[in-house]
Amino acid sequence: MSLQFSVPSHAFGRPLPTRGLPAGEAGCASSKAVFVIDAHLNVAFSNRGARALSGEGLGGLDRFTAADKDFMARLQLWLKRCHAGGVPGEVRLPLSLAGGRQVAIDAVHLESIDLFVLTVDDPEAAIGRKRGQVAQACGLTPTEERMLALIVEGLDTVIAARRLGIAPTTARTHLQRLFAKTGTARQSELVRFVATYVEEPR
């Protein structure tokens, strides 16, 4: 598992090894929300994505918490066992955010400094990022991008038209333009195109 964030060495009161922690600015936006905690749930670092999840019942300034009590029980048990050296140093735990959205936490124990890195695997946020990448790469208009968001959400053109405040025929026209710009022919293909889109290197 590669960790795409950097941690300022002063955040822990002692120098950190830099191997496995790519360079970048502390607190910068990351592709995933990241927390670094100790075995007692004290937060040593969190990036902007992690802090944005506080409104959904995850995180905390000084102490890591989650509204999902089952998740917290499983995490604390793993931290305790891992800290004692009794379990593998990686685990994936399902988590329900406060609004009911399902995500997963990938936790890794950094034994050399006895800290734990928690990354949030959030499929909804990931598809939102991919949708933005597709919109930019394919030259979508703002209305086409809004139409794409509704199609990816699973809505048909009639409901999408209502949401956008346009006629169903106009929504179908936007959908045809989306097909042409993305090289797809059906809504399921379009959703798959967005879900599997890989941004070209610059």
C-alpha positions as CSV (number, residue, x, y, z in Angstrom):
1,M,0.0,0.0,0.0
2,S,1.5,3.4,-0.9
3,L,0.9,6.3,1.3
4,Q,0.4,9.6,-0.6
5,F,1.1,12.2,2.0
6,S,3.9,13.7,4.0
7,V,4.1,14.3,7.7
8,P,6.1,17.1,9.2
9,S,8.8,15.6,11.4
10,H,8.1,18.1,14.2
11,A,4.4,16.8,14.5
12,F,5.5,13.9,16.7
13,G,8.2,15.6,18.8
14,R,10.8,13.4,17.3
15,P,12.3,12.9,13.8
16,L,10.4,10.6,11.5
17,P,11.9,8.2,8.9
18,T,11.1,9.5,5.4
19,R,11.1,6.1,3.7
20,G,7.6,5.3,2.5
21,L,6.3,8.8,3.1
22,P,6.6,10.7,-0.2
23,A,7.4,14.4,-0.1
24,G,4.7,17.1,-0.2
25,E,3.3,19.8,1.9
26,A,1.9,19.1,5.3
27,G,-1.9,19.3,5.3
28,C,-2.2,19.4,1.5
29,A,-5.2,18.0,-0.2
30,S,-4.7,14.3,-0.8
31,S,-6.5,11.7,-2.9
32,K,-7.6,10.1,0.3
33,A,-8.3,11.4,3.8
34,V,-5.3,10.4,6.1
35,F,-5.0,10.3,9.9
36,V,-1.8,9.4,11.8
37,I,-2.6,8.2,15.4
38,D,-0.9,6.5,18.3
39,A,-2.1,3.4,20.1
40,H,-4.2,5.6,22.4
41,L,-6.1,7.3,19.6
42,N,-4.3,10.6,19.9
43,V,-4.1,12.3,16.5
44,A,-0.6,13.2,15.5
45,F,-1.5,14.4,12.0
46,S,-4.5,14.7,9.8
47,N,-4.7,16.1,6.3
48,R,-7.4,18.4,4.8
49,G,-9.4,15.5,3.5
50,A,-9.5,14.0,7.0
51,R,-10.5,17.2,8.7
52,A,-13.4,17.6,6.1
53,L,-14.9,14.3,7.4
54,S,-15.4,15.8,10.9
55,G,-18.9,16.8,9.9
56,E,-19.7,13.1,9.1
57,G,-18.7,12.0,12.6
58,L,-15.1,10.9,11.9
59,G,-11.8,12.4,13.2
60,G,-11.1,14.9,15.9
61,L,-8.5,17.6,16.5
62,D,-6.6,15.8,19.3
63,R,-8.3,12.4,19.6
64,F,-9.5,10.1,16.8
65,T,-13.2,9.2,17.1
66,A,-16.0,7.9,15.0
67,A,-19.8,7.9,15.4
68,D,-19.8,4.1,14.4
69,K,-19.3,2.4,17.8
70,D,-18.8,-1.0,16.2
71,F,-15.9,0.3,14.1
72,M,-14.3,2.0,17.1
73,A,-14.4,-1.2,19.1
74,R,-12.8,-3.2,16.3
75,L,-10.2,-0.5,15.7
76,Q,-9.3,-0.3,19.4
77,L,-9.0,-4.1,19.7
78,W,-6.7,-4.1,16.6
79,L,-4.6,-1.2,17.9
80,K,-4.1,-3.0,21.2
81,R,-3.2,-6.3,19.6
82,C,-1.0,-4.6,17.0
83,H,0.8,-2.5,19.7
84,A,1.5,-5.8,21.6
85,G,2.8,-7.4,18.4
86,G,0.1,-10.0,18.2
87,V,-1.5,-9.3,14.8
88,P,-0.4,-8.3,11.3
89,G,0.5,-4.7,10.8
90,E,-2.3,-4.0,8.3
91,V,-6.1,-4.2,8.5
92,R,-9.2,-3.0,6.5
93,L,-12.2,-2.1,8.6
94,P,-15.7,-1.1,7.3
95,L,-17.1,2.1,8.7
96,S,-20.5,3.8,8.5
97,L,-20.3,7.6,8.6
98,A,-22.9,9.6,10.4
99,G,-25.1,10.1,7.3
100,G,-25.1,6.3,6.6
101,R,-22.5,6.5,3.9
102,Q,-20.2,3.4,3.8
103,V,-16.5,3.7,3.6
104,A,-13.5,1.6,4.7
105,I,-10.5,2.4,6.8
106,D,-7.1,1.0,5.7
107,A,-4.9,1.0,8.8
108,V,-1.1,0.4,8.8
109,H,1.2,0.1,11.8
110,L,4.5,1.9,11.4
111,E,6.4,-0.2,13.8
112,S,9.6,1.8,13.7
113,I,7.9,4.8,15.2
114,D,4.9,3.0,16.8
115,L,2.3,5.0,15.0
116,F,-0.7,4.0,12.9
117,V,-1.7,5.5,9.5
118,L,-5.4,5.4,8.7
119,T,-6.5,6.1,5.2
120,V,-10.2,6.5,4.3
121,D,-11.3,4.6,1.2
122,D,-14.4,6.5,0.1
123,P,-15.9,5.2,-3.2
124,E,-18.3,8.2,-3.4
125,A,-15.5,10.7,-3.2
126,A,-13.4,8.8,-5.6
127,I,-16.1,8.7,-8.3
128,G,-16.6,12.5,-7.7
129,R,-12.9,13.1,-8.4
130,K,-13.1,10.9,-11.5
131,R,-16.2,12.7,-12.7
132,G,-14.3,16.0,-12.5
133,Q,-11.3,14.5,-14.4
134,V,-13.6,13.2,-17.1
135,A,-15.4,16.6,-17.4
136,Q,-12.1,18.3,-17.9
137,A,-10.5,15.7,-20.2
138,C,-13.6,15.5,-22.4
139,G,-14.4,19.2,-22.5
140,L,-17.8,18.9,-20.9
141,T,-19.9,22.0,-20.5
142,P,-21.2,22.8,-16.9
143,T,-24.6,21.5,-17.7
144,E,-23.2,18.3,-19.3
145,E,-21.1,17.8,-16.1
146,R,-24.2,18.2,-13.9
147,M,-26.0,15.7,-16.2
148,L,-23.1,13.3,-15.9
149,A,-23.2,13.5,-12.1
150,L,-26.9,12.6,-12.1
151,I,-26.4,9.7,-14.5
152,V,-23.5,8.4,-12.3
153,E,-25.9,8.7,-9.4
154,G,-28.1,6.2,-11.2
155,L,-30.9,8.5,-12.3
156,D,-32.7,8.2,-15.7
157,T,-33.1,11.1,-18.1
158,V,-36.6,12.0,-17.0
159,I,-35.6,12.4,-13.3
160,A,-32.4,14.1,-14.3
161,A,-34.3,16.5,-16.4
162,R,-36.5,17.4,-13.4
163,R,-33.5,17.9,-11.2
164,L,-31.8,20.1,-13.7
165,G,-35.1,22.0,-14.4
166,I,-35.0,21.2,-18.2
167,A,-37.2,19.4,-20.6
168,P,-36.7,15.6,-21.0
169,T,-35.8,16.1,-24.7
170,T,-33.0,18.5,-23.6
171,A,-31.7,16.0,-21.1
172,R,-31.6,13.3,-23.8
173,T,-29.7,15.8,-26.0
174,H,-27.1,16.3,-23.2
175,L,-26.9,12.6,-22.7
176,Q,-26.2,12.1,-26.5
177,R,-23.5,14.7,-26.3
178,L,-22.0,12.9,-23.2
179,F,-21.9,9.7,-25.2
180,A,-20.2,11.4,-28.2
181,K,-17.6,13.1,-26.0
182,T,-16.8,10.0,-24.0
183,G,-17.0,7.4,-26.8
184,T,-19.8,5.5,-25.0
185,A,-23.2,4.4,-26.2
186,R,-25.2,3.5,-23.1
187,Q,-25.7,4.9,-19.6
188,S,-24.1,1.8,-18.1
189,E,-21.1,2.2,-20.3
190,L,-20.9,5.9,-19.4
191,V,-20.9,5.1,-15.7
192,R,-18.3,2.4,-16.2
193,F,-16.2,4.9,-18.2
194,V,-16.2,7.3,-15.3
195,A,-15.6,4.7,-12.6
196,T,-12.6,3.3,-14.4
197,Y,-11.2,6.5,-15.8
198,V,-7.5,7.0,-15.4
199,E,-6.2,10.5,-15.8
200,E,-3.4,10.9,-18.5
201,P,0.0,11.9,-17.0
202,R,0.8,15.5,-17.7
